[in-house]
């Protein structure tokens, strides 16, 4: 029996050759591939600057540092996300404010974003690959000076919003990408930040590499070519040359990845069309998503189905699926801070009903048909 997970990387001989070539080169880190990858991301997204890092979590962390989010500030994000979208605020001592989701898209509901004098940043998360309504969020942020917008596009490289590439930073200060193996393109682990702000770009580069600079024009003194200065308390969040080489190779296939992912989602919708028990999220007219996930909604309570048992039965028939996501504030760390169930009702209802179907380019149409047959068999 063929086993299907919810996501899987696509690796070709070209990818392997690209990484092998780096292993035979003089540089395994801090070499030319890193700059090439960053340039390619800028060229693809239309952003002026790009900083690659070891993970999207690292990217979110240094984004907080670069924008000087600090203790006493508030950062607004969605509870329907991986914990890193909220944790980055806690890394710098800021408080997290969770805004509920739109039940049709599972993205943050702009009407639930309540800014105040303490609001320092908004982190909208492009869930499953569909962009949030960034123009509306930008207009909201502009009502108060100094509010930073950081798009968490960990799911959304290749996606578009109103005809512009996610990552162009047309409606935000920075955009964060993830290159984890289950994402659309991978570097193994890894992430990137794009921005159009040169000052932010330079601060991001500084925090990525221990807070150290060797640029004589930025140092207080220079004793020789060996000299360097640590100007901030930074981190070792660098990406390796091997990762960058894999990213360069993968990025060449991003268009094909997007086409195949959208085709698979369309096929799922077609095959489930006559099953009223299975519902899909809405894709807004402004969106042209490169789907990272394909969540479906099932009203387990109405159908009197135990979700845990259903999930286990899916595993028995070779469907190793996943649930995206447990509301972040349900996690014990946040519960200890005083967050309680009931805070974001739409997110909680969504979690109770959602399950993510397999979605990755290597799936052929016959695989999708088999997945649907097995899924419906368990559901019946």
VMD Tcl script that draws the C-alpha trace (Angstrom):
set ca {
  {0.00 0.00 0.00}
  {1.36 3.38 -0.99}
  {1.73 5.80 1.92}
  {0.87 9.49 1.43}
  {2.07 12.24 3.75}
  {0.69 15.77 3.68}
  {3.87 17.20 2.14}
  {7.14 16.11 0.54}
  {10.15 17.74 -1.10}
  {10.83 17.46 -4.82}
  {14.54 16.80 -5.48}
  {16.00 16.31 -8.95}
  {19.42 15.34 -10.28}
  {19.99 19.02 -11.08}
  {19.46 19.84 -7.40}
  {21.91 17.16 -6.35}
  {24.47 18.32 -8.92}
  {24.17 21.92 -7.68}
  {24.88 20.90 -4.10}
  {27.70 18.54 -5.12}
  {29.39 21.31 -7.09}
  {29.51 23.45 -3.96}
  {31.02 20.58 -1.95}
  {33.83 20.50 -4.51}
  {34.33 24.26 -4.37}
  {36.39 26.46 -2.06}
  {33.38 27.79 -0.13}
  {30.96 25.90 2.07}
  {29.75 29.05 3.79}
  {29.87 32.83 3.19}
  {30.60 32.37 -0.51}
  {29.17 33.47 -3.86}
  {26.11 31.17 -3.89}
  {24.55 33.02 -0.98}
  {24.59 36.34 -2.81}
  {23.38 34.66 -6.01}
  {20.41 33.12 -4.20}
  {19.53 36.44 -2.59}
  {19.75 38.19 -5.96}
  {17.50 35.57 -7.54}
  {14.89 36.00 -4.81}
  {14.96 39.77 -5.36}
  {14.61 39.28 -9.10}
  {11.66 36.94 -8.63}
  {9.76 38.96 -6.02}
  {10.69 42.45 -7.20}
  {12.06 43.43 -3.78}
  {15.21 45.55 -3.58}
  {16.97 43.56 -0.87}
  {17.07 40.00 0.46}
  {18.76 38.44 3.49}
  {18.93 34.64 3.68}
  {19.02 32.93 7.07}
  {19.01 29.50 8.69}
  {15.21 29.32 9.08}
  {12.04 31.39 8.86}
  {12.01 31.42 12.66}
  {15.44 33.08 12.60}
  {14.10 35.52 10.00}
  {11.19 36.51 12.23}
  {13.52 36.92 15.20}
  {15.93 39.31 13.48}
  {12.98 41.15 11.94}
  {11.88 41.96 15.50}
  {15.40 43.10 16.37}
  {15.83 45.17 13.22}
  {12.62 47.08 13.89}
  {13.49 47.48 17.59}
  {10.39 45.76 18.92}
  {10.94 45.56 22.68}
  {9.49 44.89 26.10}
  {6.13 46.63 26.55}
  {5.33 46.69 22.84}
  {2.46 44.69 21.35}
  {2.67 42.56 18.23}
  {-0.55 41.46 16.51}
  {-0.72 38.16 14.67}
  {-3.08 35.27 13.97}
  {-3.55 32.20 16.19}
  {-3.91 30.03 13.07}
  {-0.21 29.63 12.42}
  {2.90 27.81 13.55}
  {4.09 29.05 16.95}
  {7.10 30.92 15.50}
  {4.85 33.70 14.16}
  {4.01 34.63 17.75}
  {7.15 33.46 19.52}
  {9.32 36.00 17.69}
  {7.61 38.77 19.67}
  {8.29 36.95 22.92}
  {11.99 36.58 22.03}
  {12.32 40.36 22.44}
  {9.93 40.67 25.39}
  {6.93 42.04 23.50}
  {3.35 40.97 24.16}
  {1.39 38.99 21.59}
  {-2.13 40.06 20.64}
  {-4.08 37.43 18.71}
  {-6.61 38.61 16.13}
  {-9.20 36.06 15.00}
  {-9.42 34.66 11.49}
  {-11.92 34.98 8.70}
  {-13.80 31.67 8.71}
  {-13.93 31.56 4.87}
  {-10.17 31.93 4.22}
  {-8.59 31.04 7.60}
  {-6.44 34.18 7.19}
  {-6.38 36.98 9.74}
  {-9.61 39.01 9.72}
  {-8.68 42.66 9.17}
  {-11.77 43.73 11.11}
  {-10.45 41.88 14.17}
  {-7.12 43.74 14.18}
  {-7.36 46.31 16.95}
  {-4.40 48.68 17.12}
  {-3.54 50.99 20.03}
  {-0.67 53.08 21.39}
  {1.30 49.93 22.28}
  {1.00 48.32 18.85}
  {4.46 48.12 17.31}
  {4.04 45.46 14.63}
  {1.49 43.40 12.73}
  {2.47 39.96 11.43}
  {-0.17 38.73 8.96}
  {0.36 35.08 8.00}
  {-0.47 33.99 4.46}
  {-2.10 30.74 5.50}
  {-1.82 27.76 3.12}
  {-0.34 30.07 0.46}
  {-3.15 32.60 0.06}
  {-2.18 36.20 0.79}
  {-3.98 38.16 3.46}
  {-5.68 41.38 2.36}
  {-2.46 43.37 2.58}
  {-3.74 46.67 1.23}
  {-6.42 46.77 3.93}
  {-3.87 45.87 6.61}
  {-1.49 48.56 5.36}
  {-4.26 51.17 5.46}
  {-5.08 50.15 9.01}
  {-1.45 50.35 10.14}
  {-1.05 53.80 8.61}
  {-3.60 55.18 11.06}
  {-0.83 55.27 13.68}
  {2.79 56.20 13.12}
  {5.49 53.61 13.58}
  {3.52 50.39 13.12}
  {5.65 47.86 11.25}
  {4.13 45.21 8.94}
  {6.00 41.94 8.56}
  {4.38 39.47 6.19}
  {4.89 35.89 7.32}
  {4.91 34.30 3.88}
  {6.41 31.00 5.04}
  {3.60 29.29 3.09}
  {3.50 31.67 0.17}
  {6.58 31.94 -2.03}
  {5.23 32.06 -5.59}
  {1.90 33.54 -4.53}
  {0.50 36.84 -5.76}
  {-1.71 39.53 -4.27}
  {-3.53 41.93 -6.61}
  {-1.07 41.10 -9.37}
  {2.09 41.69 -7.31}
  {4.37 38.94 -6.06}
  {4.24 38.14 -2.37}
  {7.65 39.28 -1.17}
  {7.71 42.47 -3.23}
  {7.00 44.37 0.02}
  {4.56 46.62 -1.81}
  {2.29 46.65 1.25}
  {4.73 45.88 4.08}
  {8.14 46.60 5.55}
  {9.47 43.04 5.34}
  {8.41 39.62 4.08}
  {9.61 36.33 5.54}
  {9.89 33.06 3.58}
  {10.52 29.48 4.69}
  {12.44 26.82 2.78}
  {11.61 23.83 4.99}
  {11.28 20.56 2.98}
  {7.47 20.58 2.99}
  {7.35 24.11 1.59}
  {7.08 24.89 -2.13}
  {10.84 25.31 -2.55}
  {13.40 23.95 -0.11}
  {16.96 24.46 1.03}
  {16.67 21.67 3.63}
  {16.16 24.18 6.39}
  {16.40 27.87 5.70}
  {14.57 31.12 5.31}
  {14.81 34.60 3.81}
  {13.64 38.16 4.40}
  {12.92 40.65 1.65}
  {12.62 44.40 2.13}
  {12.81 47.66 0.17}
  {14.30 49.53 3.11}
  {18.10 49.78 2.98}
  {18.45 50.59 6.66}
  {16.42 47.50 7.64}
  {18.45 45.43 5.17}
  {21.74 46.44 6.76}
  {20.44 45.80 10.27}
  {19.14 42.36 9.23}
  {22.54 41.46 7.81}
  {24.19 42.59 11.02}
  {21.91 40.54 13.30}
  {22.28 37.49 11.03}
  {26.03 37.30 11.64}
  {26.78 37.88 15.34}
  {26.24 41.64 15.07}
  {29.67 41.84 13.46}
  {30.81 44.04 10.58}
  {34.12 44.18 8.70}
  {33.08 47.20 6.64}
  {35.59 49.98 7.42}
  {33.01 52.65 6.60}
  {30.77 51.37 9.40}
  {33.41 50.75 12.08}
  {34.55 53.19 14.76}
  {38.15 52.31 13.90}
  {40.04 49.89 11.66}
  {43.39 48.45 12.70}
  {43.90 46.37 9.56}
  {42.28 44.03 7.03}
  {41.76 41.43 9.77}
  {39.81 43.82 11.98}
  {36.10 43.55 12.79}
  {33.65 45.07 15.24}
  {30.70 43.57 17.06}
  {28.20 46.41 17.05}
  {25.03 44.59 18.13}
  {24.22 41.40 20.03}
  {23.61 39.24 16.97}
  {23.29 35.55 16.20}
  {24.75 32.92 13.93}
  {21.75 32.63 11.60}
  {23.67 32.25 8.35}
  {22.64 29.95 5.52}
  {25.30 27.63 4.07}
  {26.52 27.61 0.47}
  {25.04 24.12 -0.03}
  {21.62 25.36 1.04}
  {21.87 28.40 -1.21}
  {22.87 26.25 -4.19}
  {19.85 24.01 -3.61}
  {17.64 27.09 -3.31}
  {18.92 28.50 -6.60}
  {18.16 25.22 -8.35}
  {14.71 24.89 -6.76}
  {13.72 28.46 -7.57}
  {14.06 27.67 -11.28}
  {11.12 25.25 -10.93}
  {8.89 27.49 -8.81}
  {6.54 28.24 -11.71}
  {6.05 24.51 -12.38}
  {5.61 23.82 -8.67}
  {2.88 26.44 -8.49}
  {1.06 25.13 -11.56}
  {1.08 21.57 -10.26}
  {-0.01 22.51 -6.75}
  {-2.94 24.54 -8.07}
  {-3.89 21.69 -10.42}
  {-3.93 19.21 -7.53}
  {-6.14 21.51 -5.43}
  {-8.51 21.91 -8.40}
  {-8.65 18.13 -8.81}
  {-9.44 17.64 -5.11}
  {-12.29 20.12 -5.42}
  {-13.62 18.31 -8.49}
  {-13.43 14.87 -6.87}
  {-15.06 16.04 -3.62}
  {-17.69 18.11 -5.44}
  {-20.52 15.71 -4.70}
  {-19.54 15.17 -1.07}
  {-21.29 17.87 1.01}
  {-19.44 16.72 4.13}
  {-16.12 18.09 2.79}
  {-15.64 21.84 2.37}
  {-12.71 23.90 1.07}
  {-11.43 27.33 2.00}
  {-12.36 30.25 -0.24}
  {-9.72 31.82 -2.47}
  {-10.37 35.56 -2.70}
  {-10.49 37.36 -6.06}
  {-7.31 39.31 -5.22}
  {-5.38 36.07 -4.70}
  {-3.33 33.93 -7.04}
  {-1.97 31.49 -4.50}
  {0.87 29.04 -4.77}
  {-0.79 26.62 -2.39}
  {1.38 25.14 0.34}
  {-1.49 23.32 2.04}
  {-4.85 21.93 1.01}
  {-6.99 22.05 4.15}
  {-10.54 20.68 4.11}
  {-13.25 21.30 6.67}
  {-15.47 18.59 8.14}
  {-18.10 19.26 10.77}
  {-17.12 16.31 12.96}
  {-19.48 17.38 15.75}
  {-22.53 17.49 13.48}
  {-21.60 14.17 11.89}
  {-20.95 12.67 15.35}
  {-17.43 11.63 14.32}
  {-14.52 11.60 16.76}
  {-11.73 13.53 15.00}
  {-8.95 11.65 16.75}
  {-10.38 8.28 15.75}
  {-10.96 9.52 12.20}
  {-7.34 10.69 11.98}
  {-6.07 7.33 13.24}
  {-8.23 5.43 10.76}
  {-6.79 7.56 7.94}
  {-3.31 6.49 9.06}
  {-4.40 2.85 8.91}
  {-5.25 3.27 5.22}
  {-1.95 4.99 4.43}
  {-2.93 8.66 4.76}
  {-0.48 10.31 7.17}
  {-2.11 13.72 7.19}
  {-1.72 16.74 9.47}
  {-3.81 19.44 11.14}
  {-2.92 23.13 10.56}
  {-3.11 24.62 13.18}
  {-3.75 24.29 16.88}
  {-4.54 27.85 18.04}
  {-1.21 29.18 19.28}
  {-2.61 30.49 22.57}
  {-3.80 26.96 23.46}
  {-0.15 25.97 23.93}
  {0.88 25.57 27.60}
  {3.43 28.40 27.38}
  {0.75 30.90 26.38}
  {-1.85 29.45 28.74}
  {0.57 30.12 31.61}
  {0.66 33.74 30.45}
  {-3.10 34.04 30.89}
  {-4.47 33.39 27.40}
  {-7.70 31.43 27.58}
  {-9.87 29.32 25.30}
  {-12.62 31.34 23.67}
  {-10.30 34.22 22.75}
  {-10.64 33.63 18.98}
  {-13.81 31.58 18.31}
  {-13.34 31.31 14.53}
  {-9.82 29.95 14.94}
  {-10.97 27.43 17.51}
  {-13.86 26.22 15.36}
  {-11.56 26.01 12.37}
  {-9.09 23.87 14.30}
  {-11.86 21.49 15.37}
  {-12.92 20.95 11.75}
  {-9.76 21.11 9.65}
  {-7.47 18.44 8.25}
  {-4.81 18.90 5.54}
  {-4.78 16.68 2.46}
  {-1.54 15.62 0.73}
  {-0.21 18.37 -1.52}
  {3.15 18.16 -3.32}
  {4.24 18.16 -6.98}
  {5.16 14.47 -7.16}
  {1.52 13.46 -6.73}
  {0.04 12.27 -10.02}
  {-3.68 12.46 -10.78}
  {-4.11 8.76 -10.01}
  {-2.57 9.37 -6.57}
  {-5.06 12.15 -5.89}
  {-7.95 9.91 -6.93}
  {-6.65 7.16 -4.63}
  {-6.32 9.60 -1.73}
  {-9.90 10.80 -2.19}
  {-11.23 7.21 -2.38}
  {-9.46 6.24 0.83}
  {-10.52 9.45 2.57}
  {-14.18 9.00 1.58}
  {-14.03 5.36 2.59}
  {-13.03 6.32 6.13}
  {-15.49 9.20 6.25}
  {-18.38 6.87 5.38}
}
mol new
graphics top color blue
foreach p $ca { graphics top sphere $p radius 0.5 }
foreach p [lrange $ca 0 end-1] q [lrange $ca 1 end] { graphics top cylinder $p $q radius 0.2 }
display resetview
